[in-house]
Amino acid sequence: MSRVLVTGAAGFIGSHVAEALTGRGDTVVGLDNFDPFYPRPVKEANLALLRGRATFTFVEGDVRDGPLVRSLLDGDTTVVHLAARAGVRPSIEQPTEYVSVNVDGTVSVLEAARGAGARGFVFGGSSSVYGDTAPVPFREDFPAVEPISPYAATKRAGELLCTTYAHLFGVRAMSLRFFTVYGPRQRPDLAIHRFTRLLAAGSPIQRYGDGSTERDYTYVDDIVQGVVAAVDWVRAGPPAFEVVNLGESRTTRLDRLIALIADALGVKATIEVLPMQPGDVVRTCADVSKAKQVLGYRPTTLVEEGIPRFVRWYEEAHGRQT
């Protein structure tokens, strides 16, 4: 088994990935700075299971601290770089912070990996890089040169940095473009979590647009399956860089999503309709044929099953306020 550094380990996806890696016997070092984008106690709770595992070590720190990151790496370490400022709409309000964390932070981790001679580099990418002009389903060979938010631009910049380091310095790297990940411990600002919280409390929800926008909602267990496979891919073989979609390859309309959440909660949704927001794309849908071929990726959780699972987790973790 391998040694893995997971940045953003206290986050939603990072904590699940760290659990899966330690669960199969890998030694994991988790790095997180508890960025105040959402409350620290939420992230501390994400780490609860991991802190009891002998093969997991947690370090509090910032990915932009190059010497710190370098101290956590050696020539047998694989890097899973998930630390980032997330969210399309907040990035429009704070573009400088997003560039600092997502671009400068990625360079810092890549430099540390290069200096240590790390075994491979997995980058947490985003479907947002496709913008609003990619033909559906989105394929990895689409140029992705028209991002429509600072967040998307920083994620595309991270991919370009990875391919540069693969070319110049022999880093074997893979960018995984995640498609709207949800499941237990999902960030509280994201739509599924926010809608569930409000509906469970008997409050109205805000819907941007007429409900016809579509997303490729991907259950976190399926994402983790792909990340773990990518860890194994980057540890084996010559210098290279690949981009791979991780999604369900199936779209769900926003109004359908809200209905699924309301049904799982056993409530009727009260909806306040607002205009579409800048930076939001109309549709996302992953072509996952490359992921199946390269990583053996097989997503299994349809949204009709995943949403009730998430709602059950929410009620167990937070209760009902109605």
C-alpha positions in Angstrom: 0.0 0.0 0.0 1.1 3.6 -0.5 1.7 6.8 1.4 -0.6 9.6 0.4 -0.8 13.3 1.2 -4.4 14.5 0.9 -4.8 18.3 0.9 -8.2 19.6 2.0 -8.6 16.5 4.1 -11.1 18.0 6.5 -13.4 19.0 3.6 -16.3 17.1 2.2 -14.6 15.1 -0.6 -11.2 15.1 1.1 -12.4 13.4 4.3 -14.2 10.7 2.3 -11.1 10.1 0.2 -8.9 9.9 3.3 -11.3 7.4 4.8 -11.3 5.2 1.7 -7.5 5.3 1.4 -6.8 4.4 5.1 -9.6 1.8 4.9 -7.7 -0.1 2.2 -4.4 0.1 4.2 -2.7 3.3 2.9 -0.9 5.6 5.2 -2.5 9.1 4.9 -1.3 12.5 5.9 -4.1 15.0 5.9 -3.5 18.7 5.5 -6.1 21.4 6.0 -6.1 25.0 7.1 -9.8 25.2 8.3 -10.5 28.0 5.9 -13.5 30.0 7.3 -15.5 29.6 4.1 -17.7 27.4 6.4 -17.5 26.7 10.1 -14.6 24.9 11.6 -16.8 22.6 13.7 -18.3 21.2 10.5 -14.8 20.2 9.3 -13.8 18.9 12.7 -16.8 16.6 12.6 -15.6 15.4 9.1 -12.4 14.2 10.7 -14.0 12.3 13.6 -13.6 8.9 12.1 -10.2 9.5 10.7 -8.7 10.7 14.0 -9.1 7.3 15.4 -7.1 5.5 12.7 -3.5 4.7 13.3 -2.6 5.2 9.7 -3.9 8.7 9.5 -2.0 11.8 10.6 -3.5 15.3 10.5 -1.5 18.5 10.0 -3.1 22.0 10.2 -1.6 24.3 7.7 -2.0 26.1 4.4 -1.1 24.7 1.0 0.6 28.0 0.1 3.2 27.3 2.8 5.7 25.6 0.6 8.2 24.5 3.2 5.4 22.9 5.3 4.0 21.0 2.3 7.6 19.9 1.3 8.1 18.6 4.9 5.2 16.2 4.5 6.4 14.6 1.3 9.0 12.0 0.3 9.8 10.0 -2.8 7.2 7.4 -2.0 4.3 9.9 -1.5 1.4 10.3 -3.8 -0.4 13.7 -3.6 -4.1 14.1 -3.8 -4.6 17.9 -4.1 -8.2 18.7 -3.1 -7.6 21.9 -1.1 -9.3 24.9 -2.8 -11.6 27.8 -2.4 -14.8 26.3 -3.9 -18.0 27.9 -5.3 -18.8 29.8 -8.5 -20.8 32.6 -7.0 -18.4 33.5 -4.1 -15.5 33.5 -6.6 -17.2 36.4 -8.4 -17.1 38.4 -5.2 -13.6 37.4 -4.2 -11.5 36.6 -7.3 -8.2 37.6 -5.7 -8.6 35.1 -2.9 -9.6 32.4 -5.3 -6.6 32.9 -7.4 -4.3 33.0 -4.3 -5.6 29.7 -2.9 -6.4 27.8 -6.1 -3.6 28.9 -8.3 -0.8 29.9 -6.0 -1.7 27.0 -3.7 -1.5 24.5 -6.6 1.9 25.8 -7.7 3.1 25.5 -4.1 2.0 21.8 -3.8 3.4 21.0 -7.3 6.7 22.5 -6.4 6.8 20.5 -3.2 5.9 17.3 -5.0 8.7 18.0 -7.6 11.2 18.7 -4.9 10.4 15.5 -3.1 10.3 13.4 -6.2 6.8 12.4 -5.3 5.3 9.3 -6.9 2.3 11.1 -8.6 -0.1 14.0 -8.4 -3.9 13.8 -8.5 -5.6 17.2 -8.9 -9.2 17.9 -7.9 -10.6 19.6 -11.0 -14.1 20.8 -11.8 -16.7 20.4 -14.5 -17.0 24.2 -14.4 -14.0 24.5 -16.7 -16.3 23.5 -19.7 -18.2 26.8 -19.5 -21.4 27.2 -21.4 -20.3 26.2 -24.9 -19.3 22.6 -24.6 -21.4 20.1 -26.4 -23.3 17.6 -24.2 -22.1 15.2 -22.9 -18.9 17.0 -22.0 -15.8 15.2 -23.3 -12.2 15.8 -22.0 -10.9 16.7 -25.5 -13.1 19.9 -25.6 -10.7 22.9 -25.5 -12.3 24.4 -22.3 -10.9 27.9 -23.0 -14.0 29.9 -22.1 -14.7 29.5 -18.3 -17.4 31.9 -17.1 -16.4 32.4 -13.5 -13.2 33.1 -11.6 -13.5 29.7 -9.9 -13.7 27.9 -13.2 -10.7 29.9 -14.5 -8.6 28.9 -11.4 -9.4 25.3 -11.9 -8.5 25.4 -15.5 -5.2 27.1 -14.5 -4.5 24.3 -12.1 -4.8 21.8 -14.9 -2.5 23.8 -17.1 0.1 23.9 -14.3 -0.2 20.1 -13.9 0.5 19.5 -17.6 3.4 21.9 -17.5 5.0 20.1 -14.5 4.4 16.7 -16.3 6.2 18.1 -19.4 9.1 19.9 -17.7 9.7 17.9 -14.5 8.4 14.4 -15.1 5.5 14.6 -12.7 2.9 12.0 -13.5 -0.4 13.7 -12.9 -4.2 13.4 -13.5 -6.9 16.0 -13.2 -10.3 14.7 -12.2 -13.1 16.9 -13.3 -15.8 16.4 -10.6 -19.5 16.9 -11.6 -21.7 18.3 -8.8 -20.7 16.0 -5.9 -23.2 15.4 -3.1 -23.7 13.0 -0.2 -23.1 12.8 3.5 -21.0 15.8 4.8 -21.6 17.9 1.7 -20.7 21.5 2.2 -23.5 23.4 3.8 -23.5 26.1 1.2 -24.3 23.7 -1.7 -27.8 23.5 -3.1 -28.7 20.0 -2.0 -27.6 20.6 1.6 -29.1 24.1 1.7 -32.5 23.0 0.2 -32.6 20.1 2.6 -31.9 22.3 5.6 -34.5 24.8 4.7 -37.2 22.4 3.7 -36.6 20.4 6.9 -37.1 23.6 8.9 -40.4 24.4 7.1 -38.7 27.4 5.4 -39.1 28.5 1.7 -36.2 27.9 -0.7 -34.8 30.2 -3.4 -34.6 28.8 -6.9 -32.6 30.6 -9.5 -34.4 30.5 -12.9 -37.4 28.5 -14.0 -36.1 25.1 -12.7 -35.0 23.9 -16.1 -31.2 24.0 -15.5 -29.7 20.6 -15.4 -26.7 19.1 -13.5 -24.9 15.8 -13.5 -25.3 15.1 -9.8 -22.6 12.6 -8.6 -22.8 10.7 -5.3 -19.6 11.0 -3.3 -19.0 7.3 -3.1 -18.7 7.2 -6.9 -16.3 10.2 -6.9 -14.1 8.4 -4.2 -14.0 5.3 -6.3 -12.5 7.4 -9.2 -10.0 9.2 -6.9 -8.7 6.0 -5.4 -8.2 4.6 -8.9 -6.4 7.7 -9.9 -4.0 7.4 -7.0 -3.1 4.0 -8.4 -2.8 5.3 -11.9 -0.4 8.1 -11.1 1.9 5.8 -9.1 2.5 3.5 -12.1 4.1 4.5 -15.4 6.1 7.2 -17.0 5.6 11.0 -16.8 2.2 11.9 -18.3 -0.8 14.1 -17.7 -4.4 13.1 -18.3 -7.8 14.8 -17.7 -10.7 12.5 -16.7 -14.3 13.3 -16.0 -16.0 11.8 -12.9 -19.8 12.0 -13.0 -22.9 9.9 -13.3 -23.3 10.8 -17.1 -27.0 11.6 -16.4 -28.7 15.0 -15.9 -31.4 16.0 -13.5 -33.4 19.2 -13.8 -33.4 21.6 -10.8 -37.1 21.4 -10.3 -36.9 17.6 -10.3 -34.1 17.7 -7.7 -36.2 19.9 -5.4 -39.1 17.5 -5.8 -36.8 14.5 -4.8 -35.6 16.3 -1.7 -39.1 17.3 -0.7 -40.4 13.8 -1.2 -37.6 12.3 0.9 -38.4 14.7 3.7 -42.2 14.2 3.3 -42.9 17.9 2.9 -44.2 20.3 0.3 -41.7 22.8 -1.1 -42.4 26.5 -1.0 -40.3 28.2 -3.7 -39.2 31.8 -4.2 -38.1 32.2 -7.8 -35.1 34.5 -8.5 -33.3 35.4 -11.7 -30.4 33.2 -13.0 -27.1 34.2 -11.5 -23.9 35.2 -13.3 -21.4 32.4 -13.7 -24.1 29.6 -13.6 -24.1 27.3 -16.6 -27.3 25.9 -18.0 -26.3 22.2 -18.1 -23.6 19.8 -17.1 -23.2 16.2 -18.2 -20.1 14.0 -18.1 -19.0 11.6 -20.8 -17.3 9.1 -18.6 -16.1 6.7 -21.2 -12.5 7.7 -20.6 -12.8 7.2 -16.9 -14.2 3.7 -17.5 -11.4 2.9 -19.8 -8.5 4.4 -17.9 -9.6 4.0 -14.3 -12.2 1.2 -14.4 -14.7 3.8 -13.2 -18.2 2.5 -12.7 -20.7 4.9 -11.0 -23.6 3.1 -9.4 -25.7 5.6 -7.4 -28.5 7.3 -9.4 -29.9 10.5 -8.0 -33.2 8.8 -7.1 -31.3 6.6 -4.6 -28.6 9.2 -3.6 -31.0 12.0 -2.5 -32.9 9.8 0.0 -29.5 8.6 1.3 -28.4 12.2 1.8 -31.6 13.2 3.5 -31.3 10.2 5.9 -27.8 11.3 6.8 -29.0 14.9 7.3 -31.8 13.9 9.6 -29.4 11.7 11.6 -26.8 14.4 11.8 -29.0 17.5 12.3 -32.5 16.3 13.2 -35.7 17.9 12.1 -36.6 21.4 13.1 -40.2 21.3 12.1 
